[in-house]
Amino acid sequence: MINYKVIIPLVIGIFVWQGVADAASISSRVRILESKISKQNFKIKQSMGINSLQSAKVDKSLVKIKALEKKVNRLLKSSKKAKIKAGRLDKRYAYP
Protein backbone atom coordinates (compact mmCIF):
# COMPACT_ATOMS: atom_id res chain seq x y z
CA MET A 1 0.00 0.00 0.00
CA ILE A 2 0.90 3.61 -0.36
CA ASN A 3 2.62 5.10 2.62
CA TYR A 4 0.84 8.43 3.11
CA LYS A 5 3.19 9.47 5.91
CA VAL A 6 6.01 9.77 3.36
CA ILE A 7 4.16 10.93 0.25
CA ILE A 8 2.23 13.85 1.81
CA PRO A 9 5.28 15.54 3.37
CA LEU A 10 7.20 14.88 0.13
CA VAL A 11 4.56 16.62 -2.00
CA ILE A 12 4.31 19.50 0.47
CA GLY A 13 8.10 19.76 0.51
CA ILE A 14 8.21 19.90 -3.29
CA PHE A 15 5.69 22.76 -3.36
CA VAL A 16 7.57 24.64 -0.64
CA TRP A 17 10.90 24.05 -2.40
CA GLN A 18 9.38 25.36 -5.66
CA GLY A 19 8.29 28.55 -3.89
CA VAL A 20 11.76 29.00 -2.42
CA ALA A 21 13.33 28.49 -5.84
CA ASP A 22 10.96 31.04 -7.39
CA ALA A 23 11.78 33.57 -4.68
CA ALA A 24 15.50 33.01 -5.15
CA SER A 25 15.10 33.45 -8.89
CA ILE A 26 13.20 36.69 -8.40
CA SER A 27 15.73 38.04 -5.93
CA SER A 28 18.64 37.25 -8.26
CA ARG A 29 16.84 39.02 -11.10
CA VAL A 30 16.27 42.01 -8.87
CA ARG A 31 19.96 42.13 -7.93
CA ILE A 32 20.97 41.94 -11.59
CA LEU A 33 18.59 44.76 -12.49
CA GLU A 34 19.80 46.87 -9.56
CA SER A 35 23.40 46.49 -10.68
CA LYS A 36 22.45 47.48 -14.23
CA ILE A 37 20.56 50.50 -12.94
CA SER A 38 23.47 51.60 -10.78
CA LYS A 39 25.87 51.31 -13.75
CA GLN A 40 23.52 53.34 -15.93
CA ASN A 41 23.10 55.92 -13.16
CA PHE A 42 26.88 56.28 -12.91
CA LYS A 43 27.21 56.71 -16.68
CA ILE A 44 24.41 59.29 -16.74
CA LYS A 45 25.97 61.33 -13.94
CA GLN A 46 29.37 61.14 -15.63
CA SER A 47 27.95 62.29 -18.97
CA MET A 48 26.05 65.11 -17.26
CA GLY A 49 29.29 66.30 -15.65
CA ILE A 50 31.11 66.21 -18.97
CA ASN A 51 28.23 68.00 -20.64
CA SER A 52 28.24 70.77 -18.04
CA LEU A 53 32.01 71.24 -18.46
CA GLN A 54 31.62 71.47 -22.22
CA SER A 55 28.80 73.97 -21.95
CA ALA A 56 30.94 76.10 -19.62
CA LYS A 57 33.76 76.05 -22.18
CA VAL A 58 31.33 77.02 -24.93
CA ASP A 59 30.02 79.92 -22.85
CA LYS A 60 33.56 81.19 -22.22
CA SER A 61 34.35 80.93 -25.91
CA LEU A 62 31.19 82.84 -26.82
CA VAL A 63 32.16 85.63 -24.45
CA LYS A 64 35.59 85.85 -26.11
CA ILE A 65 34.03 85.86 -29.58
CA LYS A 66 31.62 88.66 -28.64
CA ALA A 67 34.51 90.72 -27.26
CA LEU A 68 36.42 90.23 -30.51
CA GLU A 69 33.36 91.21 -32.54
CA LYS A 70 33.08 94.43 -30.55
CA LYS A 71 36.75 95.21 -31.21
CA VAL A 72 36.32 94.55 -34.93
CA ASN A 73 33.25 96.76 -35.05
CA ARG A 74 35.14 99.55 -33.28
CA LEU A 75 38.03 99.23 -35.73
CA LEU A 76 35.66 99.31 -38.69
CA LYS A 77 33.94 102.42 -37.36
CA SER A 78 37.24 104.14 -36.72
CA SER A 79 38.49 103.25 -40.21
CA LYS A 80 35.28 104.62 -41.76
CA LYS A 81 35.69 107.83 -39.77
CA ALA A 82 39.29 108.09 -40.94
CA LYS A 83 38.21 107.62 -44.56
CA ILE A 84 35.53 110.27 -44.18
CA LYS A 85 38.05 112.69 -42.67
CA ALA A 86 40.52 111.91 -45.42
CA GLY A 87 37.81 112.48 -48.02
CA ARG A 88 37.14 115.96 -46.63
CA LEU A 89 40.71 117.10 -47.19
CA ASP A 90 41.48 119.21 -50.18
CA LYS A 91 42.92 116.84 -52.69
CA ARG A 92 43.52 119.35 -55.41
CA TYR A 93 46.91 119.11 -56.94
CA ALA A 94 48.46 121.84 -58.93
CA TYR A 95 51.28 121.24 -61.34
CA PRO A 96 54.03 123.82 -61.20
Backbone torsions as a table, in degrees:
resi	resn	phi	psi	omega
1	MET	NA	167.2	-177.4
2	ILE	-82.3	131.6	179.9
3	ASN	-89.7	100.0	-176.5
4	TYR	-69.8	-23.1	-179.8
5	LYS	-67.4	-23.8	-179.2
6	VAL	-97.9	-40.3	-173.5
7	ILE	-71.0	-43.4	-177.8
8	ILE	-63.2	-49.0	177.0
9	PRO	-64.0	-32.3	178.5
10	LEU	-65.4	-44.8	178.6
11	VAL	-65.6	-43.3	178.3
12	ILE	-63.5	-40.6	178.1
13	GLY	-63.2	-38.5	178.6
14	ILE	-64.7	-43.2	178.8
15	PHE	-64.9	-40.6	178.6
16	VAL	-65.7	-43.9	-179.8
17	TRP	-62.3	-37.8	177.5
18	GLN	-63.4	-40.5	177.2
19	GLY	-64.3	-41.0	178.3
20	VAL	-64.5	-42.0	-179.9
21	ALA	-64.4	-41.7	177.5
22	ASP	-62.5	-42.4	179.4
23	ALA	-64.4	-41.3	178.7
24	ALA	-65.0	-39.3	178.3
25	SER	-63.6	-42.9	179.4
26	ILE	-65.3	-42.8	-178.6
27	SER	-66.5	-36.8	177.8
28	SER	-68.1	-36.7	176.2
29	ARG	-64.3	-40.1	178.9
30	VAL	-63.9	-42.9	178.5
31	ARG	-62.2	-41.9	178.9
32	ILE	-62.7	-44.8	179.0
33	LEU	-65.3	-38.3	177.3
34	GLU	-63.0	-40.5	178.6
35	SER	-66.3	-38.6	177.2
36	LYS	-65.1	-39.8	179.3
37	ILE	-65.7	-41.4	-179.5
38	SER	-66.1	-37.6	177.0
39	LYS	-64.7	-43.8	178.9
40	GLN	-65.3	-38.1	178.3
41	ASN	-62.2	-43.3	178.2
42	PHE	-62.0	-44.7	-179.7
43	LYS	-64.8	-38.8	179.5
44	ILE	-65.4	-45.3	178.9
45	LYS	-62.9	-40.2	179.2
46	GLN	-63.9	-45.1	-179.6
47	SER	-67.4	-34.5	176.9
48	MET	-65.4	-39.2	177.2
49	GLY	-64.1	-44.1	178.7
50	ILE	-64.3	-41.3	179.4
51	ASN	-62.6	-41.3	179.7
52	SER	-66.9	-37.7	176.9
53	LEU	-64.6	-42.3	179.7
54	GLN	-66.2	-39.3	178.7
55	SER	-66.5	-34.9	176.7
56	ALA	-65.1	-41.2	177.8
57	LYS	-63.8	-40.7	179.0
58	VAL	-63.4	-42.4	179.7
59	ASP	-62.2	-43.2	178.2
60	LYS	-62.7	-41.3	179.5
61	SER	-65.4	-38.8	177.8
62	LEU	-63.2	-38.8	178.3
63	VAL	-63.0	-43.2	178.5
64	LYS	-63.6	-41.8	-179.7
65	ILE	-64.3	-42.1	179.1
66	LYS	-63.8	-38.5	177.9
67	ALA	-64.3	-41.5	178.1
68	LEU	-65.6	-38.5	177.4
69	GLU	-62.1	-40.7	178.1
70	LYS	-62.6	-42.2	178.7
71	LYS	-63.2	-42.6	179.4
72	VAL	-63.5	-43.1	178.1
73	ASN	-61.8	-40.9	177.4
74	ARG	-62.7	-42.7	179.3
75	LEU	-64.6	-40.8	179.0
76	LEU	-64.0	-42.2	178.6
77	LYS	-63.9	-42.6	-179.5
78	SER	-67.2	-35.9	178.6
79	SER	-70.5	-34.7	175.8
80	LYS	-65.7	-41.8	178.5
81	LYS	-63.3	-39.7	179.3
82	ALA	-65.7	-39.1	178.1
83	LYS	-65.7	-40.4	179.3
84	ILE	-64.5	-43.2	178.7
85	LYS	-65.0	-39.4	179.0
86	ALA	-68.3	-32.5	178.4
87	GLY	-70.3	-24.3	-179.7
88	ARG	-80.1	-16.4	-179.2
89	LEU	-69.2	154.8	178.0
90	ASP	-77.2	116.4	-176.3
91	LYS	-105.7	16.1	178.7
92	ARG	-68.7	142.0	179.6
93	TYR	-128.4	130.0	-179.6
94	ALA	-112.4	130.4	176.3
95	TYR	-80.2	143.8	179.3
96	PRO	-76.0	NA	NA
